[in-house]
Amino acid sequence: MTLRVRNAEGCTGAEIEGVALSRPLDPADLRQIEDALHDRGVICFRGQQLSDELHIAFSRLWGDELDIHPLRQYAKPEHPEVFVLSNILDDQGNPVGAADAAQYWHTDLSYTTHPSRVSILRAIEIPHDDDGHPLGETEFASTAATYEALPDVLKARLGGLRAAHHAQKPKPKAISTFMRPVDQATQSRLSEVIHPVVRTHPYTGRKCLYVNWGFTTRIVGEPREESDRLLDHLFELMTERRFVHVHRWAVGDVLMWDNCSVVHQAIGNYRLPRRRLLYRTIVKGSAPF
């Protein structure tokens, strides 16, 4: 089959048809996929059948180093690069994965010095409502389109600003695994980092807002009240519905997104016995500039 890109409505999101990720990709197809990723921010491959090994192999096409999430208790022991997102409990009543699935707007690993280039999430079990409609959607918002829509005076103001990011930014415990007690080894990997508020995309040169509700704590050098006011304004702007794409999951979906140009959040509209199970890899990126 010929590879086709079907853009979603709005400024972000696309589906890639005519490709099986379990097979070697033609270089021309890989370039077309990368172009779609950079153009649309988030892309979906439906109906895929991947083992953990094939998932990792596809991920390595986007960078040599796969990050291991700081919450290593939710990594697969035999493949620690694969992080488990799930509300399922084991026989002892312990969660098999990160149950909250980050139900707040964020960018993966923005609290590290070299945040993720891309995240790749594949669906194993998806909850449904009584009418058979999928639950547990994931929402994405384009930080590139948001920046481009800003008035010039605000772009000028943001140009030289830097912001602090921290995994343990205070937020409701019910929606943040990081706010629950973590072991000393995990704690040692969680510290504040500083990134520019406006980031240049390392592959396209496009300007993107690089702050997020989940992990950005303050604007460096600004009084707290002014910092909070500016960040709240940016968080509100970037999640306006004109910038948002909603992905409705199906088993076999492989979803891939660009952590420079989009923020995302999971929707927690399901509970056990409705089960959700997804596996994710994250490809290490470059230091923001």
C-alpha positions as a Markdown table, in Angstrom:
| # | Residue | x | y | z |
|---|---|---|---|---|
| 1 | Met | 0.0 | 0.0 | 0.0 |
| 2 | Thr | 1.0 | 3.6 | -0.6 |
| 3 | Leu | 1.7 | 5.7 | 2.4 |
| 4 | Arg | -0.9 | 8.5 | 2.9 |
| 5 | Val | -1.2 | 11.3 | 5.4 |
| 6 | Arg | -4.7 | 12.3 | 6.4 |
| 7 | Asn | -4.7 | 15.6 | 8.4 |
| 8 | Ala | -7.2 | 16.1 | 11.1 |
| 9 | Glu | -9.2 | 19.2 | 11.3 |
| 10 | Gly | -7.4 | 22.2 | 12.8 |
| 11 | Cys | -3.7 | 22.9 | 13.2 |
| 12 | Thr | -2.5 | 19.6 | 14.6 |
| 13 | Gly | -3.0 | 15.9 | 14.3 |
| 14 | Ala | -2.8 | 13.4 | 11.4 |
| 15 | Glu | -3.3 | 9.7 | 10.6 |
| 16 | Ile | -0.7 | 7.8 | 8.6 |
| 17 | Glu | -2.2 | 5.1 | 6.4 |
| 18 | Gly | -0.6 | 2.4 | 4.3 |
| 19 | Val | 2.3 | 1.5 | 6.6 |
| 20 | Ala | 3.0 | -1.5 | 9.0 |
| 21 | Leu | 5.5 | -0.4 | 11.7 |
| 22 | Ser | 6.4 | -4.1 | 12.2 |
| 23 | Arg | 8.2 | -4.1 | 8.9 |
| 24 | Pro | 11.3 | -2.2 | 7.8 |
| 25 | Leu | 10.4 | 1.3 | 6.6 |
| 26 | Asp | 11.5 | 2.6 | 3.2 |
| 27 | Pro | 13.7 | 5.7 | 3.7 |
| 28 | Ala | 11.3 | 7.8 | 1.6 |
| 29 | Asp | 8.3 | 6.7 | 3.8 |
| 30 | Leu | 10.3 | 7.5 | 6.9 |
| 31 | Arg | 11.0 | 11.0 | 5.5 |
| 32 | Gln | 7.3 | 11.5 | 4.8 |
| 33 | Ile | 6.4 | 10.4 | 8.3 |
| 34 | Glu | 8.9 | 12.8 | 9.8 |
| 35 | Asp | 7.6 | 15.6 | 7.7 |
| 36 | Ala | 4.1 | 14.9 | 8.9 |
| 37 | Leu | 5.2 | 14.8 | 12.5 |
| 38 | His | 7.0 | 18.1 | 12.2 |
| 39 | Asp | 4.0 | 19.7 | 10.4 |
| 40 | Arg | 1.2 | 18.3 | 12.5 |
| 41 | Gly | 2.8 | 17.7 | 15.9 |
| 42 | Val | 1.1 | 14.4 | 16.6 |
| 43 | Ile | 0.5 | 11.5 | 14.2 |
| 44 | Cys | -1.4 | 8.2 | 14.6 |
| 45 | Phe | -0.8 | 4.7 | 13.0 |
| 46 | Arg | -4.0 | 2.6 | 13.3 |
| 47 | Gly | -4.2 | -1.2 | 13.5 |
| 48 | Gln | -0.5 | -1.9 | 14.3 |
| 49 | Gln | 0.8 | -5.1 | 15.8 |
| 50 | Leu | 4.0 | -4.5 | 17.7 |
| 51 | Ser | 5.9 | -6.4 | 20.3 |
| 52 | Asp | 8.0 | -4.5 | 22.8 |
| 53 | Glu | 11.1 | -5.3 | 20.7 |
| 54 | Leu | 9.5 | -3.8 | 17.6 |
| 55 | His | 8.2 | -0.8 | 19.5 |
| 56 | Ile | 11.8 | -0.1 | 20.7 |
| 57 | Ala | 13.2 | -0.7 | 17.2 |
| 58 | Phe | 10.8 | 1.9 | 15.7 |
| 59 | Ser | 11.6 | 4.3 | 18.5 |
| 60 | Arg | 15.3 | 4.1 | 17.8 |
| 61 | Leu | 14.6 | 5.4 | 14.3 |
| 62 | Trp | 14.0 | 8.8 | 16.0 |
| 63 | Gly | 17.1 | 8.9 | 18.2 |
| 64 | Asp | 19.8 | 6.5 | 19.5 |
| 65 | Glu | 18.9 | 7.0 | 23.2 |
| 66 | Leu | 15.6 | 6.0 | 24.7 |
| 67 | Asp | 15.0 | 7.6 | 28.1 |
| 68 | Ile | 14.0 | 5.5 | 31.1 |
| 69 | His | 11.3 | 7.3 | 33.1 |
| 70 | Pro | 12.2 | 8.4 | 36.6 |
| 71 | Leu | 9.3 | 6.3 | 38.0 |
| 72 | Arg | 11.1 | 3.1 | 37.2 |
| 73 | Gln | 8.7 | 0.9 | 39.2 |
| 74 | Tyr | 6.4 | 1.3 | 36.2 |
| 75 | Ala | 9.0 | 0.3 | 33.6 |
| 76 | Lys | 9.0 | -3.2 | 32.2 |
| 77 | Pro | 11.8 | -5.2 | 33.9 |
| 78 | Glu | 12.9 | -6.9 | 30.7 |
| 79 | His | 12.6 | -3.7 | 28.7 |
| 80 | Pro | 13.0 | -0.7 | 31.0 |
| 81 | Glu | 12.7 | 1.7 | 28.1 |
| 82 | Val | 9.0 | 0.7 | 27.9 |
| 83 | Phe | 6.9 | 2.6 | 30.5 |
| 84 | Val | 3.5 | 1.2 | 31.5 |
| 85 | Leu | 0.4 | 3.5 | 31.7 |
| 86 | Ser | -2.5 | 1.6 | 33.2 |
| 87 | Asn | -5.2 | 1.6 | 35.9 |
| 88 | Ile | -5.0 | -2.2 | 36.2 |
| 89 | Leu | -4.1 | -3.8 | 39.6 |
| 90 | Asp | -2.1 | -7.0 | 40.0 |
| 91 | Asp | -3.2 | -9.9 | 42.2 |
| 92 | Gln | -1.9 | -8.1 | 45.3 |
| 93 | Gly | -3.9 | -4.9 | 44.5 |
| 94 | Asn | -0.8 | -3.0 | 43.4 |
| 95 | Pro | -0.9 | -0.8 | 40.2 |
| 96 | Val | 0.9 | -2.4 | 37.2 |
| 97 | Gly | 1.5 | 1.1 | 35.7 |
| 98 | Ala | 1.1 | 4.8 | 36.2 |
| 99 | Ala | -2.6 | 4.9 | 36.8 |
| 100 | Asp | -3.3 | 8.7 | 36.5 |
| 101 | Ala | -1.7 | 8.9 | 33.0 |
| 102 | Ala | -0.8 | 12.5 | 33.6 |
| 103 | Gln | -4.3 | 14.0 | 33.5 |
| 104 | Tyr | -3.0 | 17.6 | 33.2 |
| 105 | Trp | -1.4 | 19.6 | 30.4 |
| 106 | His | 2.3 | 18.8 | 30.2 |
| 107 | Thr | 5.3 | 18.1 | 28.0 |
| 108 | Asp | 7.1 | 14.8 | 28.6 |
| 109 | Leu | 10.2 | 15.2 | 30.7 |
| 110 | Ser | 10.4 | 19.0 | 30.4 |
| 111 | Tyr | 11.9 | 18.8 | 33.9 |
| 112 | Thr | 15.1 | 17.2 | 32.5 |
| 113 | Thr | 18.1 | 18.9 | 30.9 |
| 114 | His | 17.5 | 17.1 | 27.6 |
| 115 | Pro | 13.7 | 16.6 | 27.3 |
| 116 | Ser | 12.1 | 14.1 | 25.0 |
| 117 | Arg | 12.2 | 14.6 | 21.3 |
| 118 | Val | 9.2 | 12.3 | 20.7 |
| 119 | Ser | 7.0 | 10.0 | 22.7 |
| 120 | Ile | 5.5 | 6.8 | 21.1 |
| 121 | Leu | 2.5 | 5.3 | 22.8 |
| 122 | Arg | 0.8 | 2.1 | 21.8 |
| 123 | Ala | -2.7 | 0.9 | 22.9 |
| 124 | Ile | -3.1 | -2.6 | 24.3 |
| 125 | Glu | -6.5 | -2.2 | 26.2 |
| 126 | Ile | -8.9 | 0.7 | 25.9 |
| 127 | Pro | -11.9 | 1.3 | 28.1 |
| 128 | His | -15.4 | 1.9 | 26.5 |
| 129 | Asp | -18.7 | 3.2 | 27.8 |
| 130 | Asp | -21.9 | 1.2 | 27.9 |
| 131 | Asp | -22.6 | 2.3 | 24.3 |
| 132 | Gly | -19.2 | 1.1 | 23.0 |
| 133 | His | -17.6 | 4.5 | 22.7 |
| 134 | Pro | -13.9 | 4.7 | 23.6 |
| 135 | Leu | -12.9 | 6.5 | 26.8 |
| 136 | Gly | -9.6 | 7.8 | 28.1 |
| 137 | Glu | -8.9 | 10.2 | 25.2 |
| 138 | Thr | -5.7 | 12.1 | 24.9 |
| 139 | Glu | -5.7 | 15.8 | 24.1 |
| 140 | Phe | -2.9 | 17.7 | 22.3 |
| 141 | Ala | -2.4 | 21.4 | 21.9 |
| 142 | Ser | 0.0 | 23.0 | 19.4 |
| 143 | Thr | 2.5 | 25.3 | 21.2 |
| 144 | Ala | 3.9 | 26.3 | 17.8 |
| 145 | Ala | 0.5 | 27.5 | 16.5 |
| 146 | Thr | -0.1 | 29.3 | 19.8 |
| 147 | Tyr | 3.2 | 31.1 | 19.5 |
| 148 | Glu | 2.5 | 32.2 | 16.0 |
| 149 | Ala | -0.9 | 33.6 | 17.0 |
| 150 | Leu | 0.6 | 35.8 | 19.8 |
| 151 | Pro | 0.7 | 39.5 | 19.3 |
| 152 | Asp | 4.1 | 40.9 | 18.4 |
| 153 | Val | 4.4 | 42.8 | 21.7 |
| 154 | Leu | 4.0 | 39.6 | 23.7 |
| 155 | Lys | 6.5 | 37.7 | 21.4 |
| 156 | Ala | 9.0 | 40.4 | 22.1 |
| 157 | Arg | 8.4 | 40.2 | 25.8 |
| 158 | Leu | 8.8 | 36.4 | 25.9 |
| 159 | Gly | 11.9 | 36.3 | 23.7 |
| 160 | Gly | 14.5 | 36.6 | 26.4 |
| 161 | Leu | 12.7 | 34.9 | 29.3 |
| 162 | Arg | 13.5 | 31.6 | 30.9 |
| 163 | Ala | 11.4 | 29.4 | 33.0 |
| 164 | Ala | 12.0 | 26.7 | 35.7 |
| 165 | His | 10.6 | 23.2 | 35.4 |
| 166 | His | 10.2 | 20.6 | 38.2 |
| 167 | Ala | 8.5 | 17.2 | 38.2 |
| 168 | Gln | 7.2 | 17.8 | 41.7 |
| 169 | Lys | 5.5 | 21.1 | 41.0 |
| 170 | Pro | 2.6 | 21.2 | 43.5 |
| 171 | Lys | -0.7 | 19.9 | 42.0 |
| 172 | Pro | -3.6 | 17.8 | 43.2 |
| 173 | Lys | -2.2 | 14.5 | 44.4 |
| 174 | Ala | -5.1 | 12.6 | 42.8 |
| 175 | Ile | -3.8 | 13.5 | 39.4 |
| 176 | Ser | 0.0 | 13.3 | 39.9 |
| 177 | Thr | 2.0 | 10.2 | 40.6 |
| 178 | Phe | 5.0 | 12.4 | 41.2 |
| 179 | Met | 3.3 | 14.0 | 44.2 |
| 180 | Arg | 2.9 | 10.7 | 46.0 |
| 181 | Pro | 5.9 | 9.5 | 48.1 |
| 182 | Val | 8.8 | 8.4 | 45.9 |
| 183 | Asp | 11.9 | 6.5 | 46.9 |
| 184 | Gln | 15.3 | 8.1 | 47.4 |
| 185 | Ala | 16.7 | 7.0 | 44.1 |
| 186 | Thr | 13.8 | 8.5 | 42.2 |
| 187 | Gln | 14.0 | 11.7 | 44.3 |
| 188 | Ser | 17.7 | 12.1 | 43.4 |
| 189 | Arg | 16.7 | 12.3 | 39.7 |
| 190 | Leu | 14.1 | 15.0 | 40.2 |
| 191 | Ser | 15.6 | 18.6 | 40.4 |
| 192 | Glu | 14.8 | 22.0 | 38.9 |
| 193 | Val | 15.9 | 22.8 | 35.4 |
| 194 | Ile | 15.8 | 26.0 | 33.5 |
| 195 | His | 14.6 | 26.3 | 29.8 |
| 196 | Pro | 13.8 | 29.2 | 27.5 |
| 197 | Val | 10.1 | 30.2 | 27.5 |
| 198 | Val | 10.2 | 30.3 | 23.7 |
| 199 | Arg | 12.0 | 27.3 | 22.2 |
| 200 | Thr | 13.4 | 26.9 | 18.7 |
| 201 | His | 12.5 | 23.6 | 17.1 |
| 202 | Pro | 15.8 | 21.8 | 16.5 |
| 203 | Tyr | 14.7 | 20.3 | 13.2 |
| 204 | Thr | 12.4 | 23.0 | 11.6 |
| 205 | Gly | 13.5 | 26.2 | 13.3 |
| 206 | Arg | 9.9 | 26.9 | 14.2 |
| 207 | Lys | 9.3 | 28.9 | 17.4 |
| 208 | Cys | 7.3 | 27.1 | 20.1 |
| 209 | Leu | 6.1 | 28.1 | 23.6 |
| 210 | Tyr | 8.0 | 25.8 | 26.0 |
| 211 | Val | 6.0 | 26.1 | 29.2 |
| 212 | Asn | 3.4 | 23.7 | 30.6 |
| 213 | Trp | 0.9 | 23.6 | 33.5 |
| 214 | Gly | 2.3 | 20.3 | 34.8 |
| 215 | Phe | 5.9 | 21.1 | 35.3 |
| 216 | Thr | 6.7 | 24.8 | 34.8 |
| 217 | Thr | 6.9 | 26.5 | 38.2 |
| 218 | Arg | 8.1 | 30.1 | 37.6 |
| 219 | Ile | 9.5 | 32.6 | 35.2 |
| 220 | Val | 13.1 | 33.2 | 36.2 |
| 221 | Gly | 13.8 | 36.7 | 37.5 |
| 222 | Glu | 10.2 | 37.8 | 37.6 |
| 223 | Pro | 8.3 | 38.6 | 40.9 |
| 224 | Arg | 6.1 | 35.7 | 41.9 |
| 225 | Glu | 2.8 | 37.5 | 41.3 |
| 226 | Glu | 3.9 | 38.6 | 37.8 |
| 227 | Ser | 5.4 | 35.2 | 37.0 |
| 228 | Asp | 2.1 | 33.4 | 38.0 |
| 229 | Arg | 0.0 | 35.9 | 36.0 |
| 230 | Leu | 2.1 | 35.5 | 32.8 |
| 231 | Leu | 2.2 | 31.7 | 33.1 |
| 232 | Asp | -1.5 | 31.4 | 33.7 |
| 233 | His | -2.1 | 33.6 | 30.6 |
| 234 | Leu | 0.1 | 31.4 | 28.5 |
| 235 | Phe | -1.4 | 28.2 | 29.8 |
| 236 | Glu | -4.9 | 29.5 | 29.0 |
| 237 | Leu | -3.9 | 30.6 | 25.5 |
| 238 | Met | -2.2 | 27.4 | 24.4 |
| 239 | Thr | -5.1 | 25.2 | 25.4 |
| 240 | Glu | -7.8 | 27.2 | 23.5 |
| 241 | Arg | -9.9 | 24.8 | 21.6 |
| 242 | Arg | -8.7 | 26.2 | 18.2 |
| 243 | Phe | -5.2 | 24.7 | 19.0 |
| 244 | Val | -6.5 | 21.4 | 20.4 |
| 245 | His | -6.7 | 17.9 | 18.8 |
| 246 | Val | -8.5 | 15.1 | 20.6 |
| 247 | His | -7.3 | 11.5 | 19.9 |
| 248 | Arg | -9.9 | 8.8 | 20.5 |
| 249 | Trp | -8.1 | 5.5 | 21.1 |
| 250 | Ala | -8.5 | 2.1 | 19.6 |
| 251 | Val | -6.6 | -1.1 | 20.3 |
| 252 | Gly | -3.6 | -1.3 | 18.0 |
| 253 | Asp | -3.1 | 2.5 | 17.8 |
| 254 | Val | 0.5 | 3.8 | 17.8 |
| 255 | Leu | 0.5 | 7.5 | 18.6 |
| 256 | Met | 3.6 | 9.6 | 18.2 |
| 257 | Trp | 4.1 | 13.2 | 19.2 |
| 258 | Asp | 6.7 | 16.0 | 19.1 |
| 259 | Asn | 7.4 | 17.2 | 22.6 |
| 260 | Cys | 8.8 | 20.5 | 21.3 |
| 261 | Ser | 5.7 | 21.6 | 19.5 |
| 262 | Val | 2.8 | 20.2 | 21.5 |
| 263 | Val | 1.6 | 19.8 | 25.0 |
| 264 | His | -0.8 | 17.0 | 26.0 |
| 265 | Gln | -3.1 | 15.6 | 28.7 |
| 266 | Ala | -5.0 | 12.4 | 29.4 |
| 267 | Ile | -8.7 | 12.4 | 30.1 |
| 268 | Gly | -9.6 | 10.4 | 33.2 |
| 269 | Asn | -13.2 | 9.6 | 32.3 |
| 270 | Tyr | -13.0 | 5.9 | 33.2 |
| 271 | Arg | -12.6 | 3.7 | 36.3 |
| 272 | Leu | -12.2 | 0.0 | 37.0 |
| 273 | Pro | -13.6 | -2.4 | 35.9 |
| 274 | Arg | -13.0 | -0.5 | 32.7 |
| 275 | Arg | -9.3 | -1.3 | 32.0 |
| 276 | Arg | -6.8 | 0.9 | 30.2 |
| 277 | Leu | -3.3 | -0.4 | 29.3 |
| 278 | Leu | -0.8 | 1.4 | 27.1 |
| 279 | Tyr | 3.0 | 1.1 | 26.6 |
| 280 | Arg | 5.2 | 4.2 | 25.9 |
| 281 | Thr | 8.7 | 4.9 | 24.9 |
| 282 | Ile | 10.4 | 8.3 | 25.0 |
| 283 | Val | 13.2 | 9.3 | 22.7 |
| 284 | Lys | 15.8 | 11.6 | 24.3 |
| 285 | Gly | 16.1 | 15.0 | 22.6 |
| 286 | Ser | 18.4 | 18.0 | 22.7 |
| 287 | Ala | 18.8 | 20.8 | 25.2 |
| 288 | Pro | 16.2 | 23.5 | 24.4 |
| 289 | Phe | 17.5 | 26.8 | 22.9 |
